[in-house]
Amino acid sequence: MVSVVEYQPEHKVQWDEFITLSKNGSFLFYRDYLEYHSDRFTDASLLFFEGGKLLAVMPANRKDDTLYSHGGLTFGGILSNQRMRTPVMLEVFEALHDFLKQRGIRRIIYKAIPHIYHHVPAEEDLYALFRHNARLTRRDVSSTIWMQDRVRLSKGRKWSIKKSKNSGLTVGRSEDFGAFMAIEEEVLQKRYGVKPTHTLEEIELLAGRFPEHIKLFAASRDDTMVAGAIVYETDTVAHTQYIASTNEGKALFASDRLLDFLITEVFAQKRYFDFGISTEDQGRFLNVGLVKQKEEFGARATVYDTYEMDIH
């Protein structure tokens, strides 16, 4: 029998150790990452046990009668280790359903972990969602390079990278998050009228907690940053969380030079290089210009899916 336990602070060590050994986890699910914005979310994370052994965990938050997995993450869902089998996942979902029903939860918003973040196949939860009549309510399109067999660059992208390499730019890792976030904020404000998901204080906090996973890279001219990228690195994926360039950087194709450096040198041995989503309006609008830029680097589509499951 599978039992469900609500997360408590005394579970932290056990939780983090399980994430380290899971087949679909990453640093994003460590408690120190999940809880950096705990003031914005009412935590409702769950642990699943079988015979006294921890079988799976689910980062989650609750709002009214809805459980989200997790509202502060791009994706989440149930994390498991290599002991997980499909019949067992069905038992996990039965236990989850009964547990939530008893607590007045009427639905789950479930953001599945894209396959590129799996160490080994881990889609037992997708089958369990299907068995519980969950509905696909959102599908975002990300652009991903499979590094073992990269699609060729477009002619235009080859040209811009070559031109940028001759412009006197230097590229490398940087610790100047303040300079980069100032560029990012200006770009987002002018283009979309919005602010970055993270404040400078938050990104510096997270980079300090996870220096091997959250890294800033910059392209500079005369020691002045003209383009940058914050990369979230997991065991399988190098993901560009933010990319931004000044007007001078755009004229120098600095972002192209920087991305080429990351793809061909820094993360050349990574399984995937992911640019992130190019969709808006719950996935129903595709920013064609944005996705075109990413695909010209040889990236192709990976979907980030969100499901809604009713609790009867």
N, C-alpha and C positions, 0 to 999 in steps of 0.2 A: 504493500500500500504506500502511496505517495502522500506525504503530509506537507502542509504549507505553513511557513512561519514568517511573520512580519519582521523586517529588518530592524535591528536595534544597534546602537553604537558598539555594544560588546561583540557584535558579529564582524567588526571591521577587518580584523586580521584574517579570519576564516574566509570572508568574502574576497579580499584582495588576493589571497593565495589561490582561491578557486579561479579567479579571472586569469591569473598567470598561467594556469594549467589548462584553461578552456580551449576548445577547438574553434571558437568564433569570437573570442574576446580581444580587447586591446586596452591600452592605457586609458581610453575614454571612459571605461567602466570601473576604474578604481574609485574608491570612495573620495579620495582627495580631489578628483576631477568632478565627480557627480555633485559634490557638496559645495563647490566654490560659489554657486548661486543659490544656495539653500533658502535664502530669504525670499526667492521668487516662486519656489515650488514646495508644496507639501509632500514630503517624501512618503512613498508607499511601496518601497522596494520589497521584494519577496524572495524567500529561500525555499527550495523544494528538497525534502529529505526522503530517502527510501532506506528502511532498515537502519536508521541512525546515521547514514552517510549522506553528505551533501551531493545532490544529484544535478541541480541546476539553480540558477538565480535569475531574477528579472528586475533590472533597474526600472523604477516606476514612480510616478507621482499621481496624486488624486486631486481632482477638482470637482466638487459637487458629487454627482453620481457616475463620474467617468474616471477610468484608470487609463493613464497615458504611459507609454513605454519608450522613452521618457521625454517629457516636454522640453527639457533643456538640451536634448541631443538630436542630432540629425537622424540617427537610427538607433535602434535598441532591440527590444525583444528578449527572448529567453536565451541565456548563455548556458552552454553545457560542455561537458568534457567528452572524451572519446568513448566513455562507457554508455553514452546515450544511444538508444536504438529507437526506431520508429514506433514500435508498440509502446515503449516506455513513455515517449513524448505524448502519445494519446492519453496515457494515464495522468501525466503532468497536467494536460489541459483539462481533463475531467476534474482533477483536484482543484485547479485554478478556478474553474467555473463555479464549483460548489462553494469554495472559500469566498469568492467575491459576492455571490448571491446572498450569502449569510450576512454580509456587511453592507448591503444596500447598493452595491455597484450594479448599474444597468447596462454598461457597455465598456469595451476596451478599444482604445485607439492604439494600434500595434504597428510600429515602424520597423519592419524587418531589416536585419543586417544584410547588406548586399554581399553576394558571394565572393567578391574580390577580397573581403576582409576575413574569409574563412581560412584557417590553416589546413583543414581537410573538409570535405563536404559536410554541411550542417544545416540542411533544409527540412529537417523533420518537422519543425514548427510550421512551415508553409502547408504541409499536408494536414497537420492537426487543425490549422485555421480553416482549411477547406472542409474538413469533416464537421466543423462547428458552424458551417454556413457563413463564415466571415466574408465581407464584401471588400473588394479592392476599391478604395475611395480616392486614392491619389497615387500617381506614378510620375516621378521626376526622372529626367534624363541627365545622367552625368556622362562625362567624356573621359575614357580610360585608355591608356596605352598598355598593351601587353608587352612587357619589356623583352621577353624571350624571342619574340618574332614581330618586331616593330614594323608597322606600315610606314612606307616612305613619306617623307615630308613633301608638301606641295612645292611646286617651283617657286611660287611667291615667297613662301616661308624660307626656303633655302637662300633666296636672294637677300631677304631682310637680315637673316642671321649673318651671312657673309659680310654685308655692308656694316652691320653693327660691330663685328669683330675688328673692323678697320677704323673704328671711330675713337679709339683710345679709352674705352671703358675698362674698368676693372670689376671683376665679379668674385664673390666669396661670401662666407658667413659673416653675419653682423650681429652685434648686441644692441644696436641703436633702435629699439622698438619705438621710441618716441618719434624719431624722424620718419619712420615708415608709417606709423599710424596717422601722423599728420597728413601724409600724402593720401593714404587710404580714405580718411575722413573727407578730404577736399574732393576727391574723385566721386565718392558716393553721393555727397551733397549736391554737386553740380549735375551729375547724371541722373540720379534717381530721387534726390531730396530725402535721403535716409541716412542713418548713422550705421557704422559697423555693428555687428552682433555683439562684439566684445569692446569694452572700453580699454584704454591703454593700461589702466591699473589692473584690469582682469587678465589681459594677455601677458603682462609682466609677471603677475602672480602665478599663472599656469605654466609659463615658460620656466620660472624659477623652480616649480615643483617637478616639472617633467622636462629637464634640459636635453635629454636624449631623444625626446619625442616631438617637442615643439621648437622649431628652429626658424630663424630669420636669415634670409639670404638677400644680398643687395647687389645692384649694379651702380657703380659710382663713376663720376667724372670730376677730376681735380678734387678728390676726397669729399665730394658732395653726392649724397644718394639721389639718384634720378629714377630708380625703379627698385622694387623689392617684392619678395614673396615670403609669406609665413607658411611653412610646411609642417603638416601633422604627419609624423612617421610612425607607422605600425610595423609589425613583422612582415607583412605582405604588401603594404601600400605606402607610397609617398603621395600625400594628398595636399594640394595647394589650397589652404584655407582662405588666404587672401593674396591677391596680386594687384599691384597698383604702380602707376608710373606718372611722373611729372610731365608737363608739356615738353620740356627739353628731352626727357627720356623717350617720349613718343617719337620725337623727331629723329632720335638716334636708334630707334628700334631696340631700346634697352631691355624691355621685357622679353623680347624674342631671344636676345643674347643670354639673358639670365635663365630662361626656361631651357634653352639648349644646353647650358652648363649643368643644370640640375638633372636633365634627362640622360645626357651622354656621359657625365662624369660622376656627379655626387651620388645619384641613385641608379646608376647603370645596372647594378646587380639586384635591384628590388624586383619583385614579381610584377607589380603594377605601378603605374604613375597615373594618378587620378586628378583631373582638373576641377571636379565638382559639377554641380548641376547648372543647366542653362534654361530652366523652366520657371514659370511664374504662374500665379493664379491656380494654386493647388495642382500644378503640373499640366494644366490645360492650354497654356501658352508657351510656345517654344521660341526663345530668342535666337532667331536664325543667324543673325550676325555673330553673336557670341559663340554659338556652337560651331560655326564655320571656322572661326579662329582656332579653336581647340582641335578640330578634326584635321586642320591643315598640318598639325604636328604629328598626325598619325593616330590620334585618339578615335575610339569608336564607342558606341553607346553601352552604358551600364545603367540599369534602372534601379531607382530607390523607391520601394513600394510601401504604401501605408494601407492597412486593413482596419475595418471596423467590425467588431464582433459583439453581438447582443448577448446579454446575460438574462436568461428567462427563469 
